[in-house]
């Protein structure tokens, strides 16, 4: 059973940084498409970044503008992995719930979609930037 557990969220001053973690277990193969998504207040959930755990390709939403970086654990195995999202220059408008997701069966071909019915989801971690 796939399990995704996010951590690392919190409250920071605008301009600050956070590192979000997603501990994944129950993955079937080392080739998985994993991603970070967020839901801002009053908005639909949107993709932020994706990573192919096999090939290492990364994908980002246009609004990221170099402020976010997705990476994975160097000691990962086929069944377990930790994916990180480093976020810097946080703005008040970035405040919301951040979610990790995984799609089995191969690496990402593009940025994962929030409406992909094959995604497994974590419970989310709250990020708040204040001025």
GROMACS elastic network, one bead per residue, 0.5 to 0.9 nm:
[ bonds ]
;  ai    aj funct       b0    kb
    1    25     6  0.77600   500
    1    26     6  0.50693   500
    1    27     6  0.76931   500
    2    24     6  0.71693   500
    2    25     6  0.56843   500
    2    27     6  0.58585   500
    2    28     6  0.85173   500
    2   102     6  0.85019   500
    2   120     6  0.71055   500
    2   121     6  0.89660   500
    3    23     6  0.79026   500
    3    24     6  0.56560   500
    3    25     6  0.52622   500
    3    26     6  0.62612   500
    3    27     6  0.82822   500
    3   120     6  0.78572   500
    3   121     6  0.79738   500
    3   122     6  0.71461   500
    4    22     6  0.62129   500
    4    23     6  0.56051   500
    4    25     6  0.66975   500
    4    26     6  0.89422   500
    4   100     6  0.68757   500
    4   101     6  0.72399   500
    4   102     6  0.80949   500
    4   120     6  0.77724   500
    4   121     6  0.65244   500
    4   123     6  0.77008   500
    5    21     6  0.79703   500
    5    22     6  0.53783   500
    5    23     6  0.51405   500
    5    24     6  0.66184   500
    5    25     6  0.89217   500
    5   100     6  0.77661   500
    5   121     6  0.88077   500
    5   122     6  0.55043   500
    5   123     6  0.67940   500
    5   124     6  0.77431   500
    6     9     6  0.82932   500
    6    20     6  0.70409   500
    6    21     6  0.54817   500
    6    23     6  0.64480   500
    6    24     6  0.88601   500
    6    98     6  0.84416   500
    6    99     6  0.71393   500
    6   100     6  0.66462   500
    6   122     6  0.64706   500
    6   123     6  0.69837   500
    6   124     6  0.59003   500
    6   125     6  0.59815   500
    7    19     6  0.86760   500
    7    20     6  0.57993   500
    7    21     6  0.52094   500
    7    22     6  0.65483   500
    7    23     6  0.83573   500
    7   124     6  0.79424   500
    7   125     6  0.59884   500
    7   126     6  0.88640   500
    8    18     6  0.70250   500
    8    19     6  0.58890   500
    8    21     6  0.59664   500
    8    22     6  0.88683   500
    8   125     6  0.71828   500
    8   126     6  0.86021   500
    8   127     6  0.86164   500
    9    18     6  0.69708   500
    9    19     6  0.74959   500
    9    20     6  0.60651   500
    9    21     6  0.86315   500
    9    97     6  0.87147   500
    9    98     6  0.80956   500
    9   124     6  0.89138   500
    9   125     6  0.52630   500
    9   126     6  0.52031   500
    9   128     6  0.79348   500
   10    18     6  0.77854   500
   10   125     6  0.79588   500
   10   126     6  0.61543   500
   10   127     6  0.51337   500
   10   128     6  0.61290   500
   10   129     6  0.84359   500
   11    18     6  0.89619   500
   11    95     6  0.89882   500
   11   126     6  0.82571   500
   11   127     6  0.61480   500
   11   129     6  0.57827   500
   11   130     6  0.74850   500
   12    15     6  0.81550   500
   12    16     6  0.59007   500
   12    17     6  0.73269   500
   12    18     6  0.80115   500
   12    90     6  0.81195   500
   12   127     6  0.81748   500
   12   128     6  0.63479   500
   12   130     6  0.64382   500
   12   131     6  0.89488   500
   13    16     6  0.55316   500
   13    17     6  0.85941   500
   13    90     6  0.78684   500
   13    91     6  0.83890   500
   13    92     6  0.85141   500
   13   128     6  0.83366   500
   13   129     6  0.53107   500
   13   131     6  0.59548   500
   14    17     6  0.85886   500
   14    89     6  0.69530   500
   14    90     6  0.54189   500
   14    91     6  0.50754   500
   14    92     6  0.61212   500
   14   128     6  0.88463   500
   14   129     6  0.51004   500
   14   130     6  0.53029   500
   14   131     6  0.52732   500
   15    88     6  0.69583   500
   15    91     6  0.61867   500
   15    92     6  0.88624   500
   15   129     6  0.80306   500
   15   131     6  0.87187   500
   16    87     6  0.84502   500
   16    88     6  0.60234   500
   16    89     6  0.53771   500
   16    90     6  0.54595   500
   16    91     6  0.81773   500
   16   129     6  0.77340   500
   17    86     6  0.74293   500
   17    87     6  0.54879   500
   17    89     6  0.61409   500
   17    90     6  0.61515   500
   18    85     6  0.82329   500
   18    86     6  0.59859   500
   18    87     6  0.53348   500
   18    88     6  0.65884   500
   18    90     6  0.82579   500
   18   127     6  0.84482   500
   19    84     6  0.67265   500
   19    85     6  0.57061   500
   19    87     6  0.61364   500
   19    88     6  0.86002   500
   20    83     6  0.83492   500
   20    84     6  0.54978   500
   20    86     6  0.62262   500
   20    87     6  0.78405   500
   20    98     6  0.86180   500
   20   125     6  0.81512   500
   21    82     6  0.66417   500
   21    83     6  0.58938   500
   21    85     6  0.65273   500
   21    86     6  0.86961   500
   21   100     6  0.85893   500
   22    36     6  0.89043   500
   22    81     6  0.81815   500
   22    82     6  0.53386   500
   22    83     6  0.51118   500
   22    84     6  0.62111   500
   22    85     6  0.84382   500
   22    99     6  0.86269   500
   22   100     6  0.62162   500
   22   101     6  0.87170   500
   22   122     6  0.81357   500
   23    80     6  0.76374   500
   23    81     6  0.62016   500
   23    83     6  0.67317   500
   23    84     6  0.88413   500
   24    27     6  0.72125   500
   24    79     6  0.80644   500
   24    80     6  0.55487   500
   24    81     6  0.52241   500
   24    82     6  0.58168   500
   24    83     6  0.77734   500
   24   102     6  0.84519   500
   25    28     6  0.89454   500
   25    79     6  0.58421   500
   25    81     6  0.67290   500
   25    82     6  0.87121   500
   26    78     6  0.89769   500
   26    79     6  0.54506   500
   26    80     6  0.66465   500
   27    30     6  0.75054   500
   27    31     6  0.89665   500
   27    32     6  0.77558   500
   27    78     6  0.66810   500
   27    80     6  0.62640   500
   27    81     6  0.82678   500
   27   102     6  0.87790   500
   27   104     6  0.71972   500
   28    31     6  0.84140   500
   28    32     6  0.84081   500
   28    78     6  0.66856   500
   28    79     6  0.57331   500
   28    80     6  0.89568   500
   28   104     6  0.71686   500
   28   105     6  0.81219   500
   29    32     6  0.68305   500
   29    54     6  0.88449   500
   29    77     6  0.86574   500
   29    79     6  0.63254   500
   29   104     6  0.76777   500
   29   105     6  0.75647   500
   29   106     6  0.81207   500
   30    53     6  0.63373   500
   30    54     6  0.56559   500
   30    76     6  0.85224   500
   30    77     6  0.67856   500
   30    79     6  0.68956   500
   30    80     6  0.85014   500
   30    81     6  0.87875   500
   30   106     6  0.83417   500
   30   107     6  0.88680   500
   31    52     6  0.67855   500
   31    53     6  0.53913   500
   31    55     6  0.75614   500
   31    78     6  0.77942   500
   31   104     6  0.74652   500
   31   105     6  0.68418   500
   31   107     6  0.51664   500
   31   108     6  0.87264   500
   32    51     6  0.83516   500
   32    52     6  0.59770   500
   32    53     6  0.53614   500
   32    54     6  0.66950   500
   32   102     6  0.68571   500
   32   103     6  0.60489   500
   32   104     6  0.50613   500
   32   105     6  0.61770   500
   32   108     6  0.71967   500
   33    50     6  0.70451   500
   33    51     6  0.60156   500
   33    53     6  0.63564   500
   33    54     6  0.84733   500
   33   101     6  0.84213   500
   33   102     6  0.57144   500
   33   103     6  0.51823   500
   33   104     6  0.65488   500
   33   105     6  0.79873   500
   33   106     6  0.63466   500
   33   109     6  0.83934   500
   33   112     6  0.75889   500
   34    49     6  0.86002   500
   34    50     6  0.56162   500
   34    51     6  0.54323   500
   34    52     6  0.64817   500
   34    53     6  0.71681   500
   34    83     6  0.77677   500
   34   100     6  0.73737   500
   34   101     6  0.56534   500
   34   103     6  0.63067   500
   34   104     6  0.85889   500
   34   107     6  0.82530   500
   34   108     6  0.75965   500
   34   112     6  0.76932   500
   34   119     6  0.87830   500
   35    47     6  0.74056   500
   35    48     6  0.74407   500
   35    49     6  0.55261   500
   35    51     6  0.61173   500
   35    52     6  0.87404   500
   35    59     6  0.88155   500
   35    70     6  0.83327   500
   35    83     6  0.82872   500
   35    99     6  0.82980   500
   35   100     6  0.57933   500
   35   101     6  0.53061   500
   35   102     6  0.63869   500
   35   103     6  0.86976   500
   35   111     6  0.78187   500
   35   112     6  0.64744   500
   36    46     6  0.88062   500
   36    47     6  0.62584   500
   36    48     6  0.54941   500
   36    49     6  0.53235   500
   36    50     6  0.63286   500
   36    51     6  0.89802   500
   36    70     6  0.82474   500
   36    83     6  0.89281   500
   36    84     6  0.87541   500
   36    85     6  0.73491   500
   36    98     6  0.69172   500
   36    99     6  0.56284   500
   36   101     6  0.63339   500
   36   102     6  0.89890   500
   36   112     6  0.86924   500
   37    45     6  0.66530   500
   37    46     6  0.54475   500
   37    48     6  0.50274   500
   37    49     6  0.70728   500
   37    50     6  0.88306   500
   37    97     6  0.84222   500
   37    98     6  0.56807   500
   37    99     6  0.50350   500
   37   100     6  0.63012   500
   37   101     6  0.75781   500
   37   112     6  0.89529   500
   37   114     6  0.73431   500
   38    44     6  0.85016   500
   38    45     6  0.54744   500
   38    46     6  0.55142   500
   38    47     6  0.65397   500
   38    48     6  0.67687   500
   38    94     6  0.87900   500
   38    96     6  0.66186   500
   38    97     6  0.55144   500
   38    99     6  0.58154   500
   38   100     6  0.87023   500
   38   124     6  0.85900   500
   39    42     6  0.81626   500
   39    43     6  0.63118   500
   39    44     6  0.59665   500
   39    46     6  0.63619   500
   39    95     6  0.87371   500
   39    96     6  0.57011   500
   39    97     6  0.53085   500
   39    98     6  0.65088   500
   39    99     6  0.80997   500
   40    43     6  0.54029   500
   40    44     6  0.72575   500
   40    45     6  0.71970   500
   40    46     6  0.85966   500
   40    93     6  0.79703   500
   40    94     6  0.72315   500
   40    95     6  0.64147   500
   40    97     6  0.65740   500
   40    98     6  0.86325   500
   41    44     6  0.84589   500
   41    95     6  0.80212   500
   41    96     6  0.63078   500
   41    97     6  0.85122   500
   43    46     6  0.85292   500
   44   114     6  0.89961   500
   45   114     6  0.64708   500
   45   115     6  0.88554   500
   46    61     6  0.88368   500
   46   113     6  0.77064   500
   46   114     6  0.59161   500
   47    50     6  0.79189   500
   47    60     6  0.80500   500
   47    61     6  0.66206   500
   47   111     6  0.72130   500
   47   112     6  0.66101   500
   47   113     6  0.63013   500
   47   114     6  0.60543   500
   48    59     6  0.84343   500
   48    60     6  0.59112   500
   48    61     6  0.52090   500
   48    62     6  0.85622   500
   48    63     6  0.82418   500
   48    64     6  0.70714   500
   48    68     6  0.83439   500
   48   111     6  0.81791   500
   48   112     6  0.88185   500
   49    58     6  0.72411   500
   49    59     6  0.53967   500
   49    61     6  0.61390   500
   49    64     6  0.83873   500
   49    68     6  0.80297   500
   49    69     6  0.78177   500
   49    70     6  0.65011   500
   49    85     6  0.81670   500
   49   111     6  0.65187   500
   49   112     6  0.77772   500
   50    57     6  0.81876   500
   50    58     6  0.55811   500
   50    60     6  0.64703   500
   50    61     6  0.89088   500
   50    70     6  0.70391   500
   50   108     6  0.74001   500
   50   110     6  0.77967   500
   50   111     6  0.54328   500
   50   112     6  0.62034   500
   51    54     6  0.87841   500
   51    55     6  0.85455   500
   51    56     6  0.62257   500
   51    57     6  0.56057   500
   51    59     6  0.63249   500
   51    70     6  0.69011   500
   51    71     6  0.72261   500
   51    72     6  0.80830   500
   51    83     6  0.84301   500
   51   107     6  0.78135   500
   51   108     6  0.66881   500
   51   110     6  0.89799   500
   51   111     6  0.80943   500
   51   112     6  0.88780   500
   52    55     6  0.55607   500
   52    57     6  0.51977   500
   52    58     6  0.65238   500
   52    59     6  0.87989   500
   52   106     6  0.79578   500
   52   108     6  0.51317   500
   52   109     6  0.82645   500
   53    56     6  0.54016   500
   53    57     6  0.77939   500
   53    72     6  0.73484   500
   53    81     6  0.84493   500
   53    83     6  0.88580   500
   53   106     6  0.87050   500
   53   107     6  0.65110   500
   53   108     6  0.84450   500
   54    57     6  0.82362   500
   54   106     6  0.79758   500
   54   107     6  0.62421   500
   55   107     6  0.69294   500
   55   108     6  0.88625   500
   56    71     6  0.84211   500
   56    72     6  0.84511   500
   56   107     6  0.85082   500
   57   107     6  0.83517   500
   57   108     6  0.77070   500
   57   109     6  0.88685   500
   58    69     6  0.88721   500
   58    70     6  0.71014   500
   58    71     6  0.81149   500
   58   108     6  0.84371   500
   58   110     6  0.85157   500
   58   111     6  0.80969   500
   59    70     6  0.84409   500
   59   108     6  0.86273   500
   59   110     6  0.65430   500
   59   111     6  0.52427   500
   59   112     6  0.84537   500
   60    63     6  0.82557   500
   60    64     6  0.66567   500
   60    65     6  0.85961   500
   60    66     6  0.87443   500
   60    68     6  0.82602   500
   60    69     6  0.84511   500
   60    70     6  0.85617   500
   60   111     6  0.65264   500
   61    64     6  0.56789   500
   61    65     6  0.81207   500
   61   111     6  0.74051   500
   62    65     6  0.62440   500
   62    66     6  0.89885   500
   63    66     6  0.86111   500
   64    67     6  0.56300   500
   64    68     6  0.59261   500
   64    69     6  0.88707   500
   65    68     6  0.75969   500
   66    69     6  0.73860   500
   66    88     6  0.88818   500
   67    86     6  0.81717   500
   67    87     6  0.59730   500
   67    88     6  0.52644   500
   67    89     6  0.64034   500
   67    90     6  0.79927   500
   68    85     6  0.66781   500
   68    86     6  0.55327   500
   68    88     6  0.62995   500
   68    89     6  0.88463   500
   69    84     6  0.79311   500
   69    85     6  0.55867   500
   69    86     6  0.50740   500
   69    87     6  0.65906   500
   69    88     6  0.87236   500
   70    83     6  0.71406   500
   70    84     6  0.55622   500
   70    86     6  0.64361   500
   70    87     6  0.88619   500
   71    82     6  0.85800   500
   71    83     6  0.57357   500
   71    84     6  0.52005   500
   71    85     6  0.66192   500
   71    86     6  0.82216   500
   72    75     6  0.87771   500
   72    76     6  0.77617   500
   72    81     6  0.70809   500
   72    82     6  0.56745   500
   72    84     6  0.58904   500
   72    85     6  0.88513   500
   73    76     6  0.53655   500
   73    81     6  0.61521   500
   73    82     6  0.52051   500
   73    83     6  0.62907   500
   73    84     6  0.78936   500
   74    81     6  0.87092   500
   74    82     6  0.88362   500
   75    81     6  0.78460   500
   75    82     6  0.89211   500
   76    79     6  0.80310   500
   76    80     6  0.59403   500
   76    82     6  0.70687   500
   77    80     6  0.51753   500
   77    81     6  0.62755   500
   78    81     6  0.76145   500
   83   100     6  0.84752   500
   87    90     6  0.67201   500
   88    91     6  0.88168   500
   90    93     6  0.81751   500
   90    94     6  0.63550   500
   90    95     6  0.82927   500
   90   128     6  0.87106   500
   90   129     6  0.62973   500
   91    94     6  0.52988   500
   91    95     6  0.73768   500
   91   128     6  0.87911   500
   91   129     6  0.59528   500
   91   130     6  0.76190   500
   91   131     6  0.82069   500
   92    95     6  0.56607   500
   92   128     6  0.71600   500
   92   130     6  0.55145   500
   92   131     6  0.67434   500
   93    96     6  0.83128   500
   93   128     6  0.89804   500
   93   129     6  0.78251   500
   94   127     6  0.76453   500
   94   128     6  0.74080   500
   94   129     6  0.70366   500
   95    98     6  0.88974   500
   95   126     6  0.77079   500
   95   127     6  0.52861   500
   95   129     6  0.57038   500
   95   130     6  0.83664   500
   96   125     6  0.85310   500
   96   126     6  0.58732   500
   96   127     6  0.54601   500
   96   128     6  0.64374   500
   97   124     6  0.60057   500
   97   125     6  0.55978   500
   97   127     6  0.61034   500
   97   128     6  0.86376   500
   98   123     6  0.88589   500
   98   124     6  0.52995   500
   98   125     6  0.52958   500
   98   126     6  0.61198   500
   98   127     6  0.69219   500
   99   121     6  0.70169   500
   99   122     6  0.59867   500
   99   123     6  0.66869   500
   99   125     6  0.65506   500
   99   126     6  0.88969   500
  100   120     6  0.84019   500
  100   121     6  0.59990   500
  100   122     6  0.54182   500
  100   123     6  0.79880   500
  100   124     6  0.68652   500
  100   125     6  0.89661   500
  101   112     6  0.88904   500
  101   119     6  0.59806   500
  101   120     6  0.53271   500
  101   122     6  0.62706   500
  102   112     6  0.89615   500
  102   118     6  0.83267   500
  102   119     6  0.53447   500
  102   120     6  0.51832   500
  102   121     6  0.67904   500
  102   122     6  0.88991   500
  103   106     6  0.77509   500
  103   107     6  0.84753   500
  103   108     6  0.84921   500
  103   112     6  0.86079   500
  103   116     6  0.86369   500
  103   118     6  0.59555   500
  103   120     6  0.63446   500
  104   107     6  0.81045   500
  104   118     6  0.78617   500
  104   119     6  0.78511   500
  104   120     6  0.86170   500
  106   109     6  0.88104   500
  108   111     6  0.69843   500
  108   112     6  0.70299   500
  109   112     6  0.82013   500
  110   113     6  0.86742   500
  112   115     6  0.87400   500
  112   116     6  0.75021   500
  112   119     6  0.88928   500
  113   116     6  0.54122   500
  113   119     6  0.88858   500
  114   117     6  0.83677   500
  114   119     6  0.82419   500
  115   118     6  0.87770   500
  115   119     6  0.84434   500
  116   119     6  0.58854   500
  117   120     6  0.84306   500
  121   124     6  0.82560   500
  122   125     6  0.88633   500
